[in-house]
Amino acid sequence: MNNSSVTMLNKTKSAYNIQIVCYALDVLEQFCDSDKELGLTELCRHLKLQKNRVFRLLATLESRNFIEQDKTTASYRLGMKNLRLRQAFVKQGGLTQHAKPVLETLTKKCKETSYVAIIKDFHVIYLDAIESALPLRVVPTVGKMLPFYCMSAGKVLAVGMSDKSLLEYYRSGKLKKYTPHTIDDPKELIKHLRMVAELGYAVGDEEFEVGAKCVGAPIRDYTKNVIGAVSVSGPSTRFTDKRIKDELIPVVREAAEELSFKLGYT
């Protein structure tokens, strides 16, 4: 197909654009580069549309769970339906497909439960897992939203967050202490995440549940951005400091690097 044919094809496709659908997509795109909720007036200003039209667009998107409204502030944020689309995109894009054999090999090597995870709204979400066959093991929690700062996978996924975002998260009262080992001080957490970024891996040391530890490493794609994480978890009785250092960190990083390579990272 020559360039003129491509140009004609693009023009033909654009001729089928439905304006109201474009407006709805414009609304959703306003949240792509924002780490905070947006108010109706602010959205009207960005979109250069009348308040009544934007309100109706928001109401429609809210009815389909693409948008949520905070009943206290009346501001808007992305709804859970976007998370489902993202999970479908990741699955179709090959992350879980490529991760399956990597996780199987990882679990076979260390005999612990292994995971592939992403981050959403300050929560780590396990997309898939291979469970350990040992009697004493950590049971996978696939699909559940868990606090990022308590999990090794969440820590490596969160290293790109700004200090400002982390401080705002803390001020919202969401930085809770789940165990005596949980890092609930924002400055300490920021310092800890900087160390994770330098090391290229993270360890979860009974921070979400007493008696359970985990080790995680980042997955990168062809753009070199972190798009996921590989981790293993198990009882603290088996996750000794020596084993974590000598065995688990190397095999988890190897698995993350293998999966990154499959996704085009060099």
N, C-alpha and C positions, 0 to 999 in steps of 0.2 A: 504494500500500500504506500503510495507516494504522499508527500507532504500536503499537496492540495486536497487529496482524498481525506486525510486526517482532519484538516481544517474544516472541510464540509461536514464530516461526521460530527465533530464537536459542535458546530453550529446547529446541526439537526437536533442533537441531544439537548442543547440549551433551549431550543424552541419548545420543548416539552416541560420546562420548569413550571411548577405550580407556585405562584407567589406566596400564598399563605403557608405552604410547607417550607419555603425558603425562610420566611420570617420565624417560624418555629425553630428551625435549625440554627438560625442566627441567635435566638435566645439561649439555646443550649451551649453554643460556642462561647458565649460571654463568660461561662464558668470555667473554661479550659485553662485560662491563665490567671485565675483568681484563687487565692487560698482562703477566701472568706466568703461569707454569705453576701448576697446582693439585694438591695432594696428596689422597690418598684420605680421610684424616681431615678435612681442610678441607672437602671436598665433602660428606661426611656431615653435618658441622655445619651447613652452609648449607642443605642439602636436608632436614635433619631425618629422615633415613632410616637404616636399619641398614646397617652396613658391608658385610655380605654382599650385600645387594640392590644397593648402589651399585657394588660390585666387578663384579657380573654385568652391570649396565648398561654399565659402562665397557668390559668385555671384549667385549660385543656390538657396541658402537659402534666399538671398535678393529678388530674383524674386518671392518668395512665401511669402514674408513679415515676415519671421522668424528672419531675420537680417536686420538692418538698418545701413547705413553708413553716418557719419557726413561729409557733403561736404566740410566743412572748415578744419577739422583736418584729414580727411580721415580715422578716427578710426571707429570701429564698435560697435554696441550695439544691444540688443535684440529688435526684431520688435513686432508690435502690435498683430500678430497672436498668439504669446505666451500668451498674455493677454486673448485672446479668449479661448485658451486651458485651462488656469487657471480657468477662469469663468466656463467653462464646467466641469472641475474637481471638483470645489467647489460645483457646483450644483449637480453633480452625487454623490459626497461624502456626501451629506446630509445637508450642511449648510443652503441653501435656503429652502430646504424641511422641515427641523426642525424649521427654523426661522418663517415660515408663521404663524402657530398658536400662537407662542410667540408674534409676532408683533401684531396680531389681538387682543390678550388679553391686550397688553400694550396700544394700541390705545383706546381700550374700557375703560381702567382704567383712563387714563389721557385726553382722547379726543383730543390728538394731533397726528400729522403725525409721524409715527415711521419707522425706517430704519434698515437694516442690511448692513454692509459695509466691504470692504477689502481695502488694500493699495497697490499701484503699482507705482513705479517710482516717489515717493514723491507726489502722488495724491491719494485722497480717492475716491473710486468708490462705489456707492450705488447699491447693487445687487437686492434689493427688498424693497418695501415700502407699508405701509398701510396708506392711506390718511385720514386725519381728515375730519369729516363730518360738521365741523363748517364753517360758511360762510367766516370768516376771518381765513385763514390758510396758511401754507407754502406748495407750490406745489412740489411734489416729482420730483427729477432729477435723476431717475434711469439710470445707465449706463454712465453718464457723468463724466469725470475726473475733480475733483475739488482740489484746493490747500489744502494739509493736515493741514497746520498750522492755517487755518481759521475755521476748523470744529472740533467739539468735538470728533467725530468718528476718524478723522485723527490724533488728538492729542494722543488718547489712543493707536492707532495703531503704532504711531511713537516713543513711549517711548524707544524702544529698539535701535533706531538709535544712532550711535556714534556721539560725539561732532564734530569729524573731518568731517563726512559726512554732518552734518548740516552746518558747516562753508563753505565747498566746494559748497553746494547748494546755500548759500547766495552769495558767490563770483561769481557764475554763473549768477547773476542778476535775479534769479527767485523768490526771496523773496520780493514780491511786497506788497504795501499798498493798500488794496481795500477800506477800510473805516478808519476813524480816530481811530478806536479801534484795527486795525490790528497790530499784533506784527511783525515788520519788522527789528528788531535788533536781530542778531544771538545770542548774549550772553543772552539777555532777553528771547529769545525763548528757549534756552537750559535750563535756570533756570526754566522757566515755565513748560517744559516737565518733569523735575525732580520732580516738585511739583505734576504733574498729576500722575506720577508713584507711588508716596507715597500715594496719596489719593485713587487711584483706579478708578477714574472717571475724566471727563473733562467737562468744560462748554465753549461753544462758545458764546461770548458776542458781537453780532453785528459786528463780525470781517470780515465777507465776504459780508454781506448785511445789511445795516442800517434798523433796525426794526425787525430783525429776530435773534432769539437765539436758542441754542440747548444744549442738555445734552447727553453725551455718556459714555459707559462703555465697557471694553474689553471682548471678547469671547475667551476662551481657550479650547484646545482640550485635548485628553488623554496624550499628551506629555508635557502639561502645558505651551505650547507656545501660544502666542496671535495670533489667525488666523483671527479675525474679530472684529467687534464692533456693538453694538446696540446703537441707539440714537433716541431721539425725538426732533422735532423742531417745532417752532411756533412763533407767533408775540411777540415782546418784551413786549407789553402791558399786556400779560397774563403770561409771564415768569418773574414774579417778583422775587427778591432775596429770599423772604420768601418761595414762592411756589417752587422754584428750590431746596432749602435746605430741606424743610419739605415733599414735595411730589414727585417731579420729579427725583431727585437723587436716592431715595430709590427704586422707581418702575423700573427705568432703570437698576440699578444694579441687582435687583431681576430678571429681564428679561434676562440679560446677564449671570447671574449665572445659570438660568434654562437651557438656550441654551448650556452653557458650559457643564453642567451635561449630557445633551442628547448626547453630542459629546465625552463623556468619561472622562471629567475632574472631579477629586475628590479633 
